[in-house]
């Protein structure tokens, strides 16, 4: 069975994280969010998976390679061009990316599934495909209800009593939205859907294809399913997803490492005097990290691998990426630290280089920072 994962977007709503990695590679405690999707597809018998790439494409391609580690076959479709020997991202839109793959080889020769690469889900995909086939649908969208205040971030759907979609609005304002039933970015298509997708131009599934299907009166359906869906569409969403994992609220996603006490997990090769460190769970500490005396960790907090927390620093409800060093005596509350950025839980970011705050955080592998602790 064949599937596609959409992974070509720039992830503008998750900046500055996506300055450094494509959105599908954003880690949920060291595991890229898209890896969960590959595993889910395999569980439901989808063993041939195409992934379209564009922004920072090499990170996705180098990680997933041919897919044999997950027991599937993976191929890539790069969207962009080369200038002076360097790849330049030029995404074609979600439907345009599908069209490029189809024009290349006719890969989608029977019913296929398409997933957005930026959400944690535990959907029974087999049941959705069965619904799609029972309706004789050309296209089927998995739907769910959201709070009316959230509709402007999604495609809004209106269906009749049979599930047929009669209206599709792409990211309307709350006042304009005709329902609070939204598109989750999970689709089932028949190959004939390409009759509605033009060649050689950017074309979006939600913004272009779905309104065209409604206008044409095509057999286009929506199904509301009972499943867990954790969208990573914005920085606050990602923040919340990691906290839910630490609290054990997301089914099928386990905190990695060894649980050294209730609610505290660590990787290997940790350097710490545990009786001189204050921890309020849930907390995760990555491998090869050094926690100096007097460090205080208040959960939910996650620390990447290779980090250095200097004397007396406090992390309260924070997320620290790999190889990060926190200066002595510093308190970070509800902050995410990645590279040169401190990002608050509402998504506001501080560039420490531009703000002359490089003393606050640094690369734990560098000896240039005066607060470096040898490990």
MIFIMI-825151 format. One line per 2 residues: number of its first residue (from 1); their letters; for each residue x, y, z of N, C-alpha, C. Coordinates in steps of 0.001 Angstrom, whole numbers. Atoms other than C-alpha are relative to their C-alpha. Example, Ala and Ser with C-alpha at 12.3 -4.5 7.8 and 13.67 -1.06 7.14 Angstrom:
BEGIN
1	as	890,-1190,0,12300,-4500,7800,900,1200,0  -820,-1190,-60,13670,-1060,7140,-770,1090,730
***
This chain:
BEGIN
1	xx	849,-1196,0,0,0,0,883,1244,0  -816,-1184,229,1179,3501,-822,-521,1211,767
3	xx	351,-1194,-773,1251,6749,1123,1003,1097,-312  -893,-1147,139,2789,10207,1076,-41,802,1284
5	xx	-81,-926,-1127,3989,12432,3889,456,1350,-534  -292,-1353,463,3973,16172,3218,1040,630,919
7	xx	-1109,-474,-836,7285,17623,4417,784,1125,-660  -745,-996,767,8196,20466,2049,-161,1427,516
9	xx	269,-1362,-443,6862,23483,3955,1140,618,796  -1030,-724,-744,9024,26148,5567,-287,77,1498
11	xx	319,-45,-1428,7188,25971,8915,110,1385,588  -159,-1386,-436,6908,29744,9259,-606,263,1368
13	xx	659,-253,-1290,4598,29514,12285,755,-636,1168  -795,622,-1058,7200,27499,14197,1399,614,43
15	xx	-1291,-691,-106,10076,29923,13677,179,544,1410  -1266,223,683,12770,30296,14909,475,-1451,-27
17	xx	-446,1397,11,12899,26507,15405,315,-441,-1423  -172,481,1370,12526,25962,11667,1059,758,-784
19	xx	-1209,-524,619,15464,28213,10888,1096,-1070,-14  -1074,975,-200,17551,25242,12033,-394,-1413,-408
21	xx	432,1337,397,15441,22196,11113,-1374,91,-654  1347,9,573,12401,21396,8935,-1008,-470,1036
23	xx	1000,285,-1031,9169,21119,10875,-207,-1495,264  181,1428,-303,8749,17325,10423,1129,-614,818
25	xx	-1124,519,-767,12154,16886,12095,41,560,1421  37,-503,-1373,11205,18778,15272,-148,-1184,955
27	xx	-13,1205,-829,11948,16282,18051,-1021,33,1133  784,245,-1212,9532,14937,20605,865,-900,876
29	xx	-974,710,-824,12144,13939,23212,908,-865,-880  -1033,580,869,14792,13152,20539,-540,-751,-1216
31	xx	545,757,1126,12410,11467,18074,-771,947,-911  706,-918,889,11341,13494,15014,-1481,-334,-95
33	xx	1440,222,12,7597,13965,14861,-404,-861,-1186  373,777,1179,7511,12467,11358,299,-1482,158
35	xx	-293,1411,-210,9045,9224,12598,-1204,-741,566  1224,611,-520,5844,8536,14539,-973,-314,-1127
37	xx	907,213,1127,3915,8873,11257,451,-1184,-848  -520,1147,746,6190,6424,9440,-369,-1294,712
39	xx	338,1199,-775,5636,3911,12239,-1482,-309,-71  1450,208,76,1861,4436,12146,-396,-558,-1362
41	xx	308,501,1341,1723,3925,8380,399,-1464,-137  -439,1395,70,3730,718,8686,-983,-920,727
43	xx	936,812,-778,1326,-582,11362,-1259,-309,-784  1235,201,769,-1540,-204,8899,270,-492,-1419
45	xx	-286,679,1248,201,-1908,6008,488,876,-1133  -524,-881,1037,1545,1111,4110,1523,-142,-16
47	xx	-1427,330,22,4994,-63,3077,778,739,-1079  -665,-842,990,5776,2359,219,-405,1451,272
49	xx	304,-1357,-462,6034,5963,1376,866,998,-760  -705,-1117,635,6953,9014,-681,-49,1209,935
51	xx	-88,-1207,-818,8105,12162,1134,478,1134,-905  -497,-1157,750,8288,15530,-612,812,881,949
53	xx	-892,-816,-808,11115,17720,661,332,1290,-732  -416,-1269,595,12256,21286,87,884,745,1001
55	xx	-748,-746,-1007,13273,23422,3098,866,-944,827  -965,828,-737,16425,21887,4650,-217,-1489,-284
57	xx	362,1353,429,15662,18752,2656,993,-1060,458  -1017,1005,-322,18962,17032,3458,-180,-589,1390
59	xx	174,532,-1356,18049,16696,7143,-1000,-1150,6  1006,1066,81,14966,14626,6317,563,-1192,-757
61	xx	-495,1078,845,16658,12616,3588,1114,-788,682  -1097,681,-684,19764,11847,5653,-494,-841,1172
63	xx	508,728,-1170,17684,10694,8631,-783,-1247,-426  896,1110,340,15090,8489,6911,569,-915,-1084
65	xx	-662,792,1050,17206,7290,3942,-1018,-862,-763  915,816,808,15517,4308,2241,-1121,-631,818
67	xx	1107,463,-835,13274,3469,5210,136,-1386,576  -60,1392,-434,14541,-43,5880,66,-133,1516
69	xx	-38,67,-1463,15133,779,9552,-1393,-153,599  1390,64,-479,11341,1060,9912,-806,-1081,-718
71	xx	696,1072,696,10500,-1892,7680,-883,478,-1132  754,-535,1132,9193,270,4826,989,432,-1085
73	xx	-784,-601,1071,10428,1644,1508,-352,1484,-78  216,-1450,43,10883,5417,1398,714,577,-1213
75	xx	-595,-764,1083,11504,7679,-1569,-241,1477,240  96,-1444,-200,11953,11443,-1786,-229,716,-1325
77	xx	221,-860,1154,10801,14126,-4193,392,1413,415  -488,-1325,-378,12852,17312,-3865,-667,1079,-835
79	xx	639,-1128,671,11076,20567,-4690,909,1208,100  -920,-1119,16,13515,23264,-5721,905,-80,-1201
81	xx	-972,-4,1085,16478,23943,-7966,1383,250,596  -1373,-183,-470,20248,24361,-7749,586,1287,-562
83	xx	-737,-1191,408,22259,27557,-7852,1422,-119,536  -1415,127,-377,26065,27406,-7837,261,-1291,772
85	xx	-204,1303,-617,25841,23763,-6880,-708,-214,1317  696,105,-1276,23637,24426,-3839,-1510,-85,-221
87	xx	1449,103,161,19993,23371,-3465,-714,1246,517  831,-1136,-392,17451,26192,-3285,-1444,-491,88
89	xx	1360,496,-210,14064,25308,-1798,-1013,806,-809  1066,-651,766,11043,26058,-3978,-1208,-932,20
91	xx	1115,921,-202,7995,24238,-2653,-1101,237,-1024  1029,-38,1037,5178,23436,-5063,-1405,37,575
93	xx	1309,153,-616,2326,23423,-2558,-290,-1481,174  231,1406,-336,934,20201,-1099,-532,-810,-1179
95	xx	531,719,1167,-1097,19217,-4180,993,15,-1147  -1033,-60,1026,1654,20385,-6519,1094,-1025,226
97	xx	-978,1030,-320,4049,18081,-4702,-487,-1387,-368  592,1274,428,1686,15157,-5266,78,-141,-1518
99	xx	6,17,1466,1415,16072,-8942,1395,-292,-550  -1376,219,460,5221,16143,-9370,372,-1471,83
101	xx	-294,1419,-169,5537,12606,-8012,-754,-830,-1032  817,759,937,2700,11351,-10186,493,157,-1435
103	xx	-486,-227,1355,4062,12938,-13347,1334,-699,-244  -1314,638,143,7487,11427,-12679,-115,-1487,-309
105	xx	3,1461,134,6461,7783,-12398,-1383,-646,7  1319,613,-174,2694,7310,-11976,-90,-800,1283
107	xx	-107,755,-1258,3437,6199,-8417,-1359,-298,619  1297,174,-670,-123,6686,-7140,-970,-690,-964
109	xx	779,767,966,-1815,3896,-9100,-1238,-658,604  1207,507,-668,-4481,2964,-6545,-250,866,1230
111	xx	329,-786,-1185,-6070,4279,-3340,1250,259,831  -1184,-347,-789,-3440,6161,-1326,-350,1008,1081
113	xx	193,-869,-1165,-3126,8093,1932,1065,1090,-23  -926,-1120,-125,-1534,11515,2437,-121,570,1407
115	xx	-34,-553,-1350,-484,12829,5869,876,1236,30  -884,-1120,-295,860,16195,6929,1049,-470,1004
117	xx	-1099,543,-782,4259,15623,8535,251,676,1324  -265,-806,-1202,3773,17806,11617,-1013,-225,1111
119	xx	964,266,-1076,1291,16075,13934,218,-1400,556  28,1311,-642,1248,13218,16439,-1427,-525,-47
121	xx	1346,562,91,-1717,10953,15737,40,-1490,339  131,1443,-203,-2956,7491,16712,-1233,-516,-742
123	xx	1195,292,799,-5639,7238,14007,16,-1437,-520  169,1286,677,-6973,3900,12778,-178,290,-1494
125	xx	35,-368,1409,-6070,4609,9156,-791,-1023,-807  728,1048,720,-7531,1278,8013,-1498,297,-15
127	xx	1430,-318,-58,-11012,2323,9194,-344,1180,-902  252,-1166,863,-10725,5647,7357,-5,-413,-1464
129	xx	-37,487,1384,-9736,3902,4110,-1266,-791,-317  1230,764,218,-12695,1540,4508,-1202,931,-179
131	xx	1070,-985,173,-15055,4528,4954,78,612,-1395  -224,-621,1305,-13571,6164,1861,-519,-907,-1122
133	xx	415,926,1051,-14150,3060,-253,-1495,-275,44  1440,270,-117,-17654,2490,1110,-845,1117,-599
135	xx	718,-1138,579,-18677,5942,-130,285,169,-1495  -405,-213,1380,-17053,5545,-3527,624,1370,-188
137	xx	-522,-1364,-18,-15151,8724,-2718,1217,149,-910  -1221,-401,691,-12584,10460,-4863,1025,495,1011
139	xx	-854,-543,-1052,-11201,12199,-1791,-753,-37,1317  578,14,-1339,-11821,11828,1930,962,719,945
141	xx	-769,-761,-986,-10654,14125,4739,-402,-455,1393  298,291,-1402,-10387,13166,8400,-252,1326,717
143	xx	453,-1239,-622,-12192,15791,10484,4,-119,1513  241,-41,-1438,-12444,16869,14089,-541,1372,365
145	xx	550,-1251,-514,-14108,19562,16163,1076,734,793  -895,-820,-807,-12107,22433,17627,-796,1144,601
147	xx	619,-1194,-575,-12917,25429,19764,-125,1064,-1090  175,-1020,1043,-14325,28257,17593,1157,993,-93
149	xx	-1108,-948,33,-11360,30436,18568,1185,-505,-819  -1139,585,702,-9018,28046,16701,-215,-159,-1495
151	xx	311,355,1388,-10739,27817,13314,869,740,-1012  -761,-779,971,-8618,30505,11659,1338,-641,-360
153	xx	-1263,691,294,-5621,28144,11744,-187,-1214,-901  271,1249,703,-7329,25371,9780,-989,207,-1145
155	xx	1070,52,980,-9515,24474,6831,-1287,-411,692  1292,243,-648,-13161,24547,7910,-928,-712,-986
157	xx	778,891,858,-15581,21934,6564,-1457,-16,431  1424,227,-231,-19367,21661,6238,-394,-1240,-792
159	xx	424,1233,668,-20856,18228,5424,-1513,-171,81  1409,360,-116,-24314,16854,4729,-129,-1238,869
161	xx	243,1113,-917,-25888,13936,6591,733,-1273,-404  -728,1188,443,-23973,11361,4488,1512,140,175
163	xx	-1420,-262,-120,-20592,12960,5185,592,685,-1213  -510,-668,1203,-20304,14557,1753,285,1467,322
165	xx	-411,-1373,-301,-18467,17879,1930,-681,954,-968  724,-978,816,-20596,20762,692,683,1359,-26
167	xx	-731,-1269,-55,-18355,23660,1725,1369,-251,616  -1341,58,-574,-14624,24005,2341,558,1407,23
169	xx	-583,-1332,-178,-13145,27229,3745,1422,-156,537  -1387,107,-452,-9354,27497,4024,344,1158,925
171	xx	-420,-940,-1035,-8412,29299,7276,-850,1287,9  843,-1196,-98,-11414,31634,7563,160,666,1365
173	xx	37,-650,-1306,-11717,34182,10335,-1083,-672,843  995,600,-886,-13732,33117,13358,-1401,460,-367
175	xx	1307,-555,351,-16570,35382,12213,-527,-591,-1303  414,509,1306,-16624,33952,8675,-192,-1514,-21
177	xx	44,1459,9,-16293,30272,9613,-1438,-509,100  1354,555,40,-19426,28250,8832,-177,-1191,930
179	xx	77,1065,-999,-18595,25532,11373,1294,40,798  -1286,174,-664,-15897,24528,13827,481,-1443,-153
181	xx	-526,1295,422,-15260,21190,12107,1152,269,-958  -1176,-401,762,-11770,21295,10682,715,-1199,-639
183	xx	-849,934,720,-9418,19491,8321,1250,-289,826  -1155,371,-816,-6718,17550,10203,1272,-236,-812
185	xx	-1174,266,822,-4352,17170,7249,243,-1471,-223  -72,1442,243,-5093,13445,6865,-997,-312,-1107
187	xx	824,137,1200,-6408,12444,3443,113,-1408,-592  -11,1193,846,-7382,9430,1332,-443,437,-1393
189	xx	299,-404,1370,-7363,9865,-2446,-29,-1210,-926  -112,888,1149,-8012,7946,-5640,884,673,-1045
191	xx	-883,-603,1009,-5577,8451,-8546,-698,1010,-909  735,-919,875,-8311,10237,-10500,-27,1425,537
193	xx	-39,-1359,-552,-7861,13211,-8158,959,884,-793  -953,-803,768,-4985,14294,-10419,-647,693,-1197
195	xx	737,-720,1042,-7579,15298,-13010,-322,1423,438  348,-1317,-548,-8181,18293,-10727,1235,806,418
197	xx	-1231,-670,-431,-4533,19225,-10097,807,393,-1238  -757,-419,1185,-2748,21316,-12763,1478,-337,119
199	xx	-1435,270,44,822,20630,-13848,798,1300,89  -1030,-1035,122,3886,22810,-13388,-379,1336,634
201	xx	272,-1234,-731,2514,25324,-10913,-293,-349,1454  334,257,-1401,2165,25640,-7134,-1509,-184,170
203	xx	1426,295,-196,-1150,24166,-5982,-153,-647,1370  154,433,-1390,-2386,23580,-2440,-1218,-909,150
205	xx	1136,897,-235,-4642,20803,-1168,-1177,760,598  1090,-696,-681,-6658,22969,1214,-459,1256,-724
207	xx	358,-1287,591,-6528,26310,-559,-514,-82,-1416  353,78,1420,-6971,25109,-4156,-786,-1255,-368
209	xx	623,1247,435,-7833,21439,-4626,-1376,-214,608  1273,314,-634,-10606,21055,-2074,-1131,926,-433
211	xx	1069,-838,551,-12583,24134,-3143,-369,-399,-1430  285,430,1373,-12253,22857,-6733,-860,-1263,-8
213	xx	812,1215,-77,-13676,19460,-5740,-1436,319,379  1358,-407,-394,-16642,21106,-4014,-718,631,-1187
215	xx	605,-697,1134,-17295,23350,-7034,-399,-978,-1109  275,971,1059,-17147,20373,-9412,-1036,-1041,398
217	xx	946,1002,-468,-19526,18308,-7277,583,-1396,33  -681,1292,-44,-16960,15524,-7031,-378,-747,1281
219	xx	292,783,-1220,-17508,12669,-4535,1085,220,1056  -976,-515,-956,-15652,14403,-1719,-612,-86,1389
221	xx	614,310,-1288,-16271,13215,1844,914,366,1172  -712,-195,-1254,-15288,13932,5417,-466,-1012,1013
223	xx	356,954,-1043,-15204,11496,8315,582,494,1317  -444,-394,-1331,-15020,12470,11965,392,-1254,765
225	xx	-521,1194,-656,-12860,9960,13813,382,323,1435  -403,-136,-1398,-12165,9396,17491,1464,-411,100
227	xx	-1421,307,-60,-8396,9655,17695,736,1165,649  -852,-1016,-617,-5609,11541,19367,742,753,-1098
229	xx	-625,-838,1029,-4298,14459,17297,671,1175,696  -768,-1078,-614,-1539,16711,18578,717,740,-1115
231	xx	-547,-789,1092,-812,19374,15986,1230,776,483  -1216,-753,-337,2660,20958,15964,72,1216,-926
233	xx	53,-1074,984,1542,23839,13763,644,1289,453  -568,-1246,-515,2786,26621,16047,933,-326,1169
235	xx	-938,217,-1095,5515,27036,18644,-705,-357,1309  683,404,-1239,3056,26969,21594,-557,-1422,-60
237	xx	492,1375,140,1607,23715,20180,1109,-1001,310  -1139,894,-245,5044,22105,20229,340,-49,1479
239	xx	-251,-111,-1444,5656,23332,23752,-970,-891,776  1032,760,-693,2380,21781,24877,153,-1499,-256
241	xx	-147,1415,329,3058,18486,23071,1070,-659,858  -1074,579,-816,6349,17905,24911,-453,-124,1458
243	xx	483,80,-1375,4712,18711,28239,-994,-1153,174  962,1104,-83,1908,16229,27492,713,-1350,7
245	xx	-764,1245,-10,4449,13523,26721,591,-250,1378  -595,165,-1320,6214,14123,30029,-1039,-362,1053
247	xx	1076,321,-962,2892,13925,31865,-666,-1337,-300  603,1279,366,2035,10655,30121,-1368,125,-605
249	xx	1340,-260,527,-968,12170,28355,-157,-357,-1471  91,350,1412,-130,11067,24794,242,-1493,-151
251	xx	-92,1450,138,-822,7422,24079,1058,-381,-1038  -957,529,946,1940,5462,22407,1309,754,-71
253	xx	-1249,-756,-6,4661,8023,23120,602,-114,1397  -619,248,-1287,6958,6909,25902,1185,940,213
255	xx	-1196,-765,-337,9547,9005,27699,1193,-954,-79  -1137,912,138,12922,7495,26731,865,-21,1255
257	xx	-970,28,-1088,15723,6547,29102,-421,-854,1178  225,754,-1224,15853,5023,32575,-711,878,1014
259	xx	719,-759,-1027,13378,6137,35229,724,-225,1334  -835,149,-1203,15663,6783,38211,-793,251,1274
261	xx	946,-167,-1099,12783,7851,40443,-1327,364,-639  1285,-268,629,9064,8421,39888,-22,1350,-727
263	xx	136,-1215,791,8636,10921,37068,1309,640,-428  -1309,-543,403,12388,11419,36432,705,-1049,-859
265	xx	-650,898,944,14014,9844,33373,1341,594,-431  -1297,-477,472,17638,10048,32238,540,-919,-1084
267	xx	-802,798,894,19830,8901,29405,1226,-501,735  -1212,539,-623,23220,7279,30043,1063,1088,129
269	xx	-1192,-839,-133,26478,8908,31093,-333,1388,546  339,-1271,-647,24950,11600,33285,1022,273,1111
271	xx	-906,-402,-1079,27313,13531,35571,-782,908,941  802,-780,-950,25460,14739,38682,131,-593,1393
273	xx	132,413,-1395,25472,14605,42472,-1479,137,352  1453,-77,-87,21796,13728,42792,-475,542,1344
275	xx	437,-493,-1298,21664,14528,46517,201,1510,140  -205,-1446,-28,22710,18120,45688,-791,710,-1110
277	xx	839,-547,1076,20132,18665,42942,-1459,-158,393  1420,26,-352,16483,19541,43508,-817,-266,-1261
279	xx	818,352,1165,14018,17876,41110,-1443,-181,413  1445,184,-153,10238,18195,40955,-533,-531,-1328
281	xx	388,613,1269,8934,15772,38292,-1298,594,-566  -755,876,884,8166,15195,35528,1177,716,-655
283	xx	-1227,-570,561,11684,15768,34205,701,-1069,-826  -831,883,821,13753,14222,31418,1358,665,-191
285	xx	-1365,-496,150,17550,14597,31239,723,-874,-1016  -627,750,1074,19371,13570,28064,1381,-502,355
287	xx	-1287,653,-228,22512,11451,27878,1159,1000,-37  -1270,-760,-14,25985,12872,28602,-181,1457,400
289	xx	183,-1349,-537,24631,15945,30374,658,107,1364  -642,-269,-1282,26315,17568,33389,-864,983,765
291	xx	769,-862,-884,24228,18994,36212,874,323,1204  -846,-411,-1112,26291,21002,38678,-809,65,1293
293	xx	672,-86,-1290,25510,21280,42376,-912,1233,43  911,-1120,-191,22564,23474,43303,-970,224,-1136
295	xx	959,-122,1112,20679,22968,40026,-1385,-375,503  1388,265,-371,16899,23059,40413,-818,-217,-1269
297	xx	814,344,1164,14585,21360,37907,-1446,-192,440  1429,71,-325,10820,21894,38090,-748,-399,-1265
299	xx	675,525,1181,8685,19860,35712,-1317,686,-312  -625,834,1015,7514,19458,33160,1170,707,-679
301	xx	-1229,-542,589,11071,20097,31982,729,-1121,-725  -766,970,783,13091,18317,29302,1329,617,-393
303	xx	-1357,-448,301,16843,18625,28788,583,-938,-1048  -577,806,1067,18540,17427,25603,1300,-656,413
305	xx	-1257,664,-324,21687,15362,25412,1173,972,-135  -1206,-797,60,25137,16832,25990,-133,1402,562
307	xx	210,-1336,-566,23848,19786,28017,842,206,1260  -703,-377,-1226,25632,21634,30841,-843,1025,740
309	xx	733,-928,-862,23662,23252,33665,942,381,1132  -988,-455,-972,25989,25333,35785,-618,247,1375
311	xx	388,-54,-1407,25857,25914,39549,-1188,934,240  1093,-827,-493,22580,27131,40985,-1001,464,-1038
313	xx	1005,-434,984,20634,27506,37746,-1306,-749,237  1338,569,-183,16896,26799,37739,-706,-67,-1341
315	xx	840,170,1174,14779,25397,34926,-1390,-367,480  1369,178,-474,11055,25684,35579,-921,-89,-1215
317	xx	897,181,1130,8699,24216,32982,636,372,-1313  -772,-443,1155,11332,24576,30286,468,-1174,-844
319	xx	-445,984,972,12642,22742,27239,1339,462,-563  -1352,-371,383,16386,22779,26501,494,-983,-1062
321	xx	-456,860,1086,17687,21452,23177,1424,-497,254  -1290,672,-154,20841,19349,22736,1169,986,35
323	xx	-1267,-737,-81,24305,20701,23611,-198,1462,405  234,-1348,-512,22972,23726,25433,651,153,1363
325	xx	-580,-332,-1293,24815,25365,28309,-755,1168,609  695,-1061,-728,22995,27468,30918,955,548,1052
327	xx	-950,-641,-906,25037,29972,32919,-388,-199,1465  210,162,-1439,25407,29747,36695,-1001,1021,524
329	xx	920,-886,-694,22602,31159,38794,-1173,503,-818  1069,-487,874,20226,31742,35854,-1286,-776,253
331	xx	1312,629,-105,16506,31030,36178,-749,169,-1315  822,-22,1208,14503,30098,33094,-1359,-597,330
333	xx	1362,473,-258,10742,29813,33527,-791,28,-1303  830,130,1212,8569,28551,30680,736,524,-1221
335	xx	-814,-382,1138,11376,29016,28183,455,-1243,-761  -598,1020,840,12530,26897,25286,1299,582,-536
337	xx	-1305,-498,422,16239,27234,24472,505,-880,-1128  -469,722,1173,17485,26276,21035,1059,841,-693
339	xx	-1061,-756,647,20829,27368,19656,144,1377,623  -159,-1375,-475,20987,31153,19935,-1318,629,453
341	xx	1321,-562,-281,17275,31538,20742,-546,-461,1347  854,299,-1146,15243,31714,23948,-1428,297,-440
343	xx	1356,-128,510,11593,31144,23081,-968,-216,1144  969,109,-1087,8764,31764,25531,-1161,-900,-409
345	xx	1092,933,266,5704,29538,25824,-1055,572,-929  959,-594,942,3632,32026,23790,596,190,-1390
347	xx	-616,-54,1316,6092,31813,20888,914,1174,-242  -913,-1137,176,7986,35082,21374,1441,-458,210
349	xx	-1385,469,-28,11698,34646,20741,971,1146,235  -1115,-929,-197,14858,36416,21892,1219,-595,-666
351	xx	-1260,403,614,17971,36191,19743,1117,471,928  -982,-389,-1022,20750,36118,22338,1206,711,-603
353	xx	-1126,-700,634,23410,37256,19854,-351,1459,-249  408,-1374,270,21457,40330,18839,-248,785,1279
355	xx	343,-663,-1265,20506,41063,22454,1158,35,991  -1180,42,-874,24034,40651,23874,-232,-863,1232
357	xx	279,920,-1107,22851,37752,26015,714,-1338,-193  -699,1255,245,25363,35174,24841,608,-590,1269
359	xx	-477,528,-1287,26543,34834,28445,-1055,-879,666  1101,715,-637,23132,33401,29322,-46,-1463,-429
361	xx	10,1360,528,23184,30351,27071,1147,-125,-992  -1078,224,944,25815,28776,24860,30,-1444,-429
363	xx	-193,1369,474,26994,25649,23114,881,-734,1003  -736,739,-1033,28105,23091,25697,1275,-642,-529
365	xx	-1208,593,573,30746,21806,23272,1124,1020,-179  -972,-1053,235,32518,25157,23067,737,342,1285
367	xx	-797,-397,-1171,35346,26132,25396,141,1508,104  -143,-1459,6,34955,29814,24542,-814,684,1082
369	xx	888,-608,-983,32203,30432,27066,632,-107,1387  -673,-29,-1298,33588,31463,30443,-644,-843,1061
371	xx	687,798,-1010,30961,29508,32355,8,-1481,-313  -86,1399,379,31904,26238,30691,428,-892,1170
373	xx	-388,1006,-993,32030,23231,32970,532,-1208,-750  -609,1125,713,34367,20453,31815,-767,-1273,298
375	x	660,1299,-167,32761,17064,31229,874,-1088,-619
***
